[in-house]
Amino acid sequence: MERDALQYLVEELNNPTEIIEHNGLKYSSRDLFRVPEVAPKPFATKSLASIVELVTRESKHPRLNPLVIHVAGPTKVNVYSELRDDLDRFHLYTAEAELPRITLGSFIDLEQMNIMLKSTFVPTEARDALIALLGGIKEDNVRTSTDDGISQTVTAKAGIATVANVTVPPIVKLAPFRTFNEVSQPEGEFLLRLRQGPVAALFEADGGAWTIQARKNIKEYFLFELEDLIDAEKLIITE
């Protein structure tokens, strides 16, 4: 590195760089390379609360203000500095949510489905009703199921010693844990299908519309927690 620097100085002394103007445009007599500004590596975290704490402390540095919080998606948030002289920004922080594993789009046995619904979905009436329905289905029941392309009918337990034909709802609204814990988990529509085995599967049926609500929930969280910085024009929040 020192040898290259000395060689550059010698060349610069022997052949100084000239800036030539032609037709209102400026040209250099030799190739010039911008020396990049030393930039910090983005600090990684797992929660929105930590972003609030870090941004609150970082906002005391005028050179970085206004800071920019970018809600990149349901599971990722980035924090950037103000524009620098080179029209770029420092990438200061990033937060990525730690989420449980949820099996969607694949058939799994009813016991696995029951565990998944209880451990990775927000408790709701729809979730509890689905758990109760799946808990009453036996292998020989699913073999006699009927399917009209929209809904399915299976024979399930209706009581301690009785059975009844039950229509399985084709679309159920459920709220899996798919975004940061600090915000409400948005509901999504799922297509429920059953097969012999018995096995069941949940397929996303809302085209990813839940992601819009998730980003909105994250943004509203920051708007509330960092209201003072926003009012002081030290912070911008964007999706």
N, C-alpha and C positions, 0 to 999 in steps of 0.2 A: 504493500500500500504506500509506504514512504517513497519507494523508488518511483512508482507511477506518479506520485505527486510532484517529485522533483523534476521528472521528465516533462510533466505538463508545464511547470514554471519556466523551464528552459525554453520550451517551444513557444510559450506565450511571450517571453522576452525577445526571442528572435523573430517571431512572426505574430505580432499583437493582433488580437481580434478586432475587426472593424465592423461597424454597423453602417450599412449602406441603405439609403432610402431611394426608392424608385417607384414612380407613379403613386406616391402616397403610402407605399408599403415598405416596411423595414426588413432588411435581409442581413444575415451575418456572414462574414467571410469564411467562417469555419463552423463545424457542427458544435452545437452547445447542448449540454445535458443538464436538466434541472436536478439540483441536489434535493432529494426528498426530505421533508421535515420529519424529525423523529416522532413517531406516533405510538401511543400506548396500545398494548394488546387488549382486546375487549375482556373485561372481567365477567366470568360466567357464574350465574346463580340459578336457583331453582324456583324462586317465588316472586310474586308481585310485591310483597311486603319489603323484601330486600331491595328491590328497585326503588321503592319510595324512600327508603332510608339513604341509599346511595345518592339519589338525585337531590335530596334535600341538602346533603353535605356538599355535593359538587356545585350546586347553584351559587355557592359563596365565591366562586372563581369567576370574575367578570369576563375573562377571556373566552370562557366556554358558553356563555349565555347569549341567546336563549337556548337551553337544551331542548332536544327533540326526542320524544318518546314515540316510537313507531310500533303499533300493534301489528306485527307481521302476520299473525294468524292466531288460531285458538290456543296454540301451545308455545308461541314464541313472541318475545318482546325485545326490541333493540333500543338502545339509548345512544344518541349522537350529539356531538357538540354543535355550536354555531358554525356557519361557514367560515373557513380559513381564507387567507389571502389568495390561495391557489384554487379557491372555489370547491374545496373538498371538505369533508367533515371527519373528525375523530370518531371512531366507533368505540364508545366507552364501556358499555355494559350490554349483556344479553341474558335473558331469562328464558329457560325452557322448562315447561311443566313436566314433573314426574308423574306418569299415569300408569294405572294398572293395565294388564293385558286383557283385551276384550276380543273375543272371537266372533267376527261378523262375516257372513257370506259363506260359512262352512257348517256342515251338519255335525253336531256333537250329541253324545247321549244325554238323556234327560237329567241325570244326576249332575253332569258337568254344567248343563244349562241352568239348573237350579242354583248351583254354587255361584256361577257367574252373575246371575240376576241379583242374588243376595249380597254379593261382595263388591260389585263394580257398577251398580246402578243405584240412583237415588231412590229411596223408598217413596212410592206413590201408590195410589189405588190401582192404577193400571198394572204396575209391576206386581203387586201382591195378588191381583186377580189372575195374572198369567202364571205365577208360581203355583197357585192353588190348582189351576187347570192342569198344568203339566204334572203335578204331583199325583193326580188321580188317573193318569193314563198308564195302561199296562201294554205289554207287547201284543197280546191277542186283540186288544181294543183297536190299535192302530191298523191292524190288518183289515179291519172292516170299515175303515174310513172311506168317506166319499169326498170327491173333489170336483167342484163345478167350475174351476178355473179362477174363482174369486175367493171363496171361502172353503174351509174343510170342515167335515163333521166327523167326530170320533166318539166312541163310547167311553165315558169316564165315570169314575165313582161320584155318586151324588150324595152318599151318606156312608154309614158304617157298613151296611150290607146291601146297598142298592146301587144300581148303575143307571145312567141316563145318557141319551144322545146329546152331545154338546157341540154347538157350532163354534169352531175356532175363529176368532176375529182375524180377518186377513191383514189388517193394518193396526198396529198398536203404537201408542205414543209412550216413549220411554226416555229417561234422562240418564244416559251413561256418564261416568266420570271421564270427560274428554277435554277438559280445560283446567285452568288453575283453580286450586281449592278455595282461593279467596273470593271467587265470584260464583254466582248461581250457575248450575249446570243446565244448559239449554236442552229442552225437549226436542226429540226428533221422531220422525215416523219410520216404523220398521215393518217389513213384510215378514210374517211368521209362517213357516212351513214345517210340516211334520212328515216323517217317513217311517216305514217299518224298521224295527230295531229294538225299541223305538228311538228315533233320533229327531232332533229339531234344529232349526237354523233361523237366524235373524238376518235379514237383508235390509240395508239402508234404502229408504223409499222416499226421501225428501230432496234428493239431488244435492245434498250438502248444504241445504238452507240453514241448518243449525249453526254453521260456522259464522254466518253473518251476525247472529244473535250473540255468539260467544265473543266475537271481537267487540261488539257494542258493550257487552257487560264489562269487559276488561277496560275499555276506554272510560266508562262511567265510574269504575273503581278509582282510576287515576284522577279523574275530574274532581271527585270528592276528597280524596286523600291529599291532593296537591293543589287545592284551590288557591291558596295564598300565593304560590309561585306563579300560577297562571295569571292571576290578577296583577302581579308585579311584572308581568311580561318577561319572566325568566324561564318559562317553560312552554313548549308547544306539544300537543298530543294529536297524533294523526293515526289513521288506519291505512 
